[in-house]
Each structure stands twice: as structure tokens, then as C-alpha cells.
Amino acid sequence: MNDPLPLNGKSLLLVDDDELLRERMGRALASRGLVVRVAASGEEALRLAREQPPELAVLDLKMAGISGLETLRELKTIAPDVRAVILTGYGSIANAVEALHQGAENYVTKPADADQVLEAFHRSGVISDDEAPPAKEAAIHTPSLAEAEWNHIQQVLADCGGNITRTAERLGIPRRTLQRKLKKLAP
């Protein structure tokens, strides 16, 4: 793992197709000492990265055009030392594992604020303790095992187009067990 980076003056590329979130978070991260550039798409982000490779990146997972993970993959070829956090509205185990496999330092579920993004960088050792945002117990929600299982089941079910039999096969559990789990209320 690389040594923690000081925040002041570090370049950060923020990529999100939600204009309001992009502008709000961009201003908040800039107010904390980062030099922030924003992009509305993966394609725009890669163009900006070719002009000036960023040290840090915050990427939305689901965007029109190329996804955040595809953008991260390409960004790593342009700037191999870039340290990235993925923003996702789909907080599932599968998404988190895939983001980490693609080279992300961490991921944050939406809605997120600048402190949560900086905390994700801090938990990964990317930024120092002195520059970490003050701890807010309620700000970062760690899912319970039941929530994580529920999210994973929902993600696999969506990937299988709602087909219970295929989902059960992918999860390696009997179909009836899956049906019972789905009848329970979400945690």
C-alpha cells in the first residue's frame, strides 16, 4: 500500500452523471484543499485524465456510456498510481468486490457527502489521520450481515432477470431456500 497522501493541492477527478451531486461534492472537496476537476461521463473523465492525470478519483458506478468500473480500468492505464473510490447507489457485495478487483481503494453508497468520500480514502490508508474528516458515527452505515446477504441476493436476482431458478443455481442454494429468503422482509 502507498503512503497516505496530504490533501492540500492534490488533484482529484470527480466523475458522476448527476449534475447536482457532481457540482455539490466538487465544491465541498475543493473547500477541503483538493484541486477538483469534474466530468459528467466516463469518456469526459478519460479525456481530462489524458490532459492531466489525477492523483485521486471518485467515480460513479452506473453511468450512461461507459461505467465507473470501465472508466477506472482505463484510468489505471493512463494514471497507474491513481487512488479511486467508487460511488454507488447499488450497495451490494458483488459491486464492492468487483470495484476492489478493478483497483478501487474503497466504495461509498449514495447518497454520500464529501466527508464520507474522504473517510473512505482514509480507511484505505490513502489520506493521513490528520486530514481525515471528523468521525460521524451515523454518517457511515456498515450493513449488517443480513443486509449484505439481502443486497447480494437482490443483485444476483436482477442479473438473472428475476429468474428464481437461475438465481438459486448461481447462489448455490436450493430454490425453495431462496424463495423463503425472498418472502422475508428486507432487513
C-alpha positions in Angstrom: 0.0 0.0 0.0 1.2 3.5 -0.8 1.9 6.1 1.9 -1.0 8.4 2.9 -1.3 11.5 0.7 -1.5 15.0 2.1 -4.8 16.6 0.8 -3.7 20.2 0.1 -3.1 20.7 -3.5 -3.8 17.1 -4.6 -5.7 16.6 -7.8 -9.0 14.8 -7.7 -11.1 13.8 -10.6 -14.9 13.5 -9.8 -17.0 11.6 -12.3 -20.8 11.4 -11.9 -23.6 11.9 -14.3 -25.8 13.5 -11.6 -25.1 17.2 -12.2 -26.3 18.3 -8.7 -24.3 15.7 -6.8 -21.2 16.4 -9.0 -21.3 20.2 -8.5 -22.1 20.0 -4.8 -19.5 17.4 -4.0 -16.9 19.1 -6.2 -17.3 22.3 -4.3 -17.2 20.5 -0.9 -14.0 18.6 -1.8 -12.4 21.7 -3.2 -13.1 23.5 0.1 -11.1 20.8 1.9 -8.0 21.7 -0.1 -8.2 19.4 -3.2 -7.8 20.6 -6.7 -11.0 19.2 -8.2 -11.9 18.6 -11.8 -15.3 17.2 -12.7 -16.7 15.1 -15.5 -20.2 14.1 -16.4 -19.2 10.8 -18.1 -16.5 8.2 -18.3 -15.5 9.4 -21.7 -15.1 13.0 -20.5 -13.1 11.8 -17.4 -10.7 9.8 -19.6 -10.1 12.9 -21.8 -9.4 15.0 -18.7 -7.1 12.4 -17.3 -5.1 12.3 -20.5 -4.6 16.0 -20.3 -3.6 15.9 -16.6 -3.5 12.6 -14.8 -5.2 12.8 -11.3 -3.8 11.6 -8.0 -7.3 10.7 -6.7 -10.6 9.8 -8.4 -14.2 9.4 -7.3 -16.3 7.6 -9.9 -20.0 6.8 -10.1 -20.5 3.1 -10.7 -23.6 3.4 -13.0 -23.4 6.0 -15.8 -24.6 6.3 -19.3 -21.9 5.2 -21.7 -19.0 3.5 -20.1 -19.5 2.5 -16.4 -17.4 3.7 -13.5 -15.6 0.3 -13.4 -14.7 0.5 -17.1 -13.6 4.1 -16.6 -11.5 3.0 -13.6 -9.9 0.3 -15.7 -8.9 2.8 -18.4 -7.9 5.4 -15.9 -5.4 3.0 -14.4 -3.7 2.6 -17.7 -3.5 6.4 -18.1 -2.5 7.1 -14.4 -1.4 3.8 -12.8 -0.9 5.4 -9.4 -4.4 7.0 -9.2 -6.3 6.1 -6.0 -10.0 5.7 -6.6 -13.2 5.4 -4.6 -16.4 4.2 -6.3 -19.8 5.8 -5.6 -22.7 3.5 -5.9 -26.4 3.7 -5.4 -26.4 -0.1 -5.5 -24.6 -1.1 -2.3 -24.1 -4.8 -2.9 -21.3 -7.2 -2.0 -20.9 -8.1 -5.7 -20.4 -4.4 -6.6 -17.9 -3.8 -3.8 -15.9 -6.9 -4.6 -15.8 -6.0 -8.3 -14.8 -2.4 -7.6 -11.9 -3.6 -5.4 -10.8 -6.2 -8.0 -10.7 -3.4 -10.6 -8.3 -1.4 -8.4 -10.6 0.9 -6.3 -9.4 1.7 -2.8 -13.0 1.6 -1.4 -16.6 2.3 -2.3 -19.3 4.6 -0.8 -23.0 4.1 -1.1 -25.1 7.1 -2.2 -26.4 9.4 -1.0 -22.9 10.4 0.0 -21.1 13.6 1.0 -17.6 14.8 0.8 -16.7 13.7 4.4 -17.9 10.1 3.6 -15.7 10.1 0.4 -12.7 11.4 2.4 -13.4 8.8 5.1 -13.4 6.0 2.5 -9.9 7.2 1.3 -8.8 7.5 4.9 -10.0 3.9 5.8 -7.9 2.7 2.9 -4.8 4.5 4.1 -4.8 6.9 1.2 -5.1 10.1 3.3 -3.5 10.7 6.7 -5.2 10.7 10.0 -4.7 14.5 10.3 -6.7 15.1 7.2 -9.5 12.6 7.7 -12.9 14.2 8.3 -14.1 14.2 11.9 -15.8 10.9 12.8 -19.5 10.9 12.5 -21.0 7.7 13.8 -24.2 7.9 11.9 -22.6 9.1 8.6 -21.1 5.8 7.6 -23.6 2.9 7.6 -21.9 -0.5 7.7 -24.5 -3.0 6.5 -25.4 -5.9 8.8 -24.7 -9.5 7.6 -28.5 -9.8 6.9 -28.5 -6.6 4.8 -25.4 -7.6 2.9 -26.9 -11.0 2.1 -30.2 -9.4 1.1 -28.4 -6.9 -1.2 -26.3 -9.7 -2.8 -29.4 -11.8 -3.4 -31.2 -8.8 -5.0 -28.2 -8.1 -7.2 -27.9 -11.7 -8.4 -31.7 -11.9 -8.9 -31.5 -8.7 -11.0 -28.6 -10.1 -13.0 -30.7 -13.2 -13.7 -33.6 -11.1 -14.9 -35.8 -12.2 -12.0 -35.5 -15.9 -12.7 -35.6 -17.6 -9.3 -34.2 -21.0 -10.6 -31.2 -19.4 -12.3 -30.6 -17.2 -9.2 -30.7 -20.2 -6.9 -28.2 -22.0 -9.1 -25.8 -19.1 -9.2 -26.1 -18.6 -5.4 -25.6 -22.4 -4.9 -28.7 -22.8 -2.7 -31.9 -24.7 -3.2 -34.7 -22.8 -5.0 -37.1 -23.2 -2.0 -34.5 -21.7 0.3 -34.2 -18.7 -2.0 -38.0 -18.4 -2.2 -38.2 -18.4 1.7 -35.5 -15.7 1.9 -37.3 -13.6 -0.7 -40.6 -13.9 1.2 -38.9 -12.4 4.3 -38.9 -8.6 4.5 -35.7 -6.9 3.6 -33.5 -6.2 6.7 
